Every structure is written in C-alpha cells, then in structure tokens.
Amino acid sequence: MAFPPRFNLTVDLYAKDGFIGRKCPDAVCSLFFKVETSSLNQAVFCPYCGGQFTKEQLHTPDQSEQI
C-alpha cells in the first residue's frame, strides 16, 4: 500500500489584541486561558495547574475544529 506524500499546512488562528485562547489538556485542570501570540514559540505553562505543554497540545475545541 503506497502512502501519499507528506506536506505541511499552515492555519492562521484568530488572535484578538495579540492574545490567543488556549485550553489546558490536563484531564484534571482543562481550564481555558489566554497567552500572548509571541510566547507560542516556546513551551507554554498552564497558569492554573503549572503543567508545561507545547503549543500543539493547547488548542481549544474551536481551534481544533478549524484545523
């Protein structure tokens, strides 16, 4: 079975006033918060539980639907 070639796709997400919504993926926490878009080039810490996550792990349900 041959697989199709891989490709990268960029999706722009809405950021109001330089902030973007995030959702903690921790099952116990799962709270929403906002971060500055400039901070998304590094690991992001949940301000509620302190967990450290990559930007790909913090999409809100609406963002995941857009992607």
Secondary structure, 3 states (H helix, E strand, C coil): CCCCCCCCCCCCCCCECCEEEEECCCCCCCCEEEEEHHHHHCCEECCCCCCEECHHHHCCHHHHHHC
